[in-house]
């Protein structure tokens, strides 16, 4: 494992931080789904425009493929972490409200 492999945890941490900070949590859900959709769009774009799928060693590689190589998985990791945290917060908020409502009722 190289030091650059550890950098892939940064989008996950950013997704968790955004999911915890955004109010209301549904905004985090929408933003997370947007990042996941962006990653799928970038994947489709890269399949259509870069038939190799990967830069070959020693061959000229377009700049767009370098950008997509890092942005696509970063957007997917950030978006999926954001969706998971925002969904968990939404469930937690509803569960807390239900418990409070039951206490008031009793």
N, C-alpha and C positions, 0 to 999 in steps of 0.2 A: 504494500500500500504506500503510495507516494503522498507527499504533503499536499499536492493539488487535489487528490481524491477527497481529502477532508473538507475542501472548500464546498463540496456539494451539500454539506449540512447547513450552510448559510441560508439558502432559500427556504429550507424547512424551518429554521429558527425565525426567519422573517415572517413566514406564514403564521407561525404560532403567535408571535408578538402582535401582528396585525389582527389576528382573530381575537386576542384578548383585549385589545385596545379599542376596537371599533364598536361604536354604539349606534344603533341597535345591532344585535348579532346578525340579523337578516341582511344587513349591508355587507357583512363579511361573507355570508353565503353567496350573495350575488357577485361580489368581487372575486371570490375564489372560483366560481363557475366561469367567470369571464377569463381568468388566467388559464383554466383548463381548456376552454374553447380556443383561446389564442394558441396554445401549444399544439392542438390538433390541426389548426389552420396552418401553422408553420410546418408541421410534419407533412401535410399534403402539398404545400408549396415546395418543400425540399424534394419530395418524391418526383414532382412534375418537372422541376427545373435543374436538378442535379442528379443525373441518372446513375452516377457512380455510387452514390450513397455515402461516400467517405472520400476524403482527400488521400490520394496515393502518395507515398513517400517519393520525393524528388520531382513530382509532377506539379505544374502550376495549379493553384487552387483558387477559385474565385473568393473574393472577400465575403460575399453573402453566405457562402457555405460555412465560413468560420464563425460568423455571427449566429447563424441558425444552430450550429453545433453546440453552442453554450446557452443561447436564449431559450430554445425549445425545452430541454429538460429542466432548466431553471424555472420557467413559467409553470411547467407541470407540477414540479415539486412544491413550489410556493402555493399554487392554487389548490392542490390537494390537501396540503397541511392547513391552509386557511379554511377550506370547507369543513374539514374534520373538527377543528377547534371551534368554529362558529356554530356548527351543528350541535356540538356538545354544550356550548354555552346556551344555545336556544333551549335545548332539552332541560338543562339545569334551571334556567329562569322559569320555565313553565312548571317544573316540579316544585320549585320553591314557592311559586305563587299558589299552587294547589295545596301545599301543606299549610300555608298561611291562611288560605280561605277555609280549610277544614278546622283550623284552630279557632277562628272567629265564629264559625258556625256552631261549635260545640259549647 
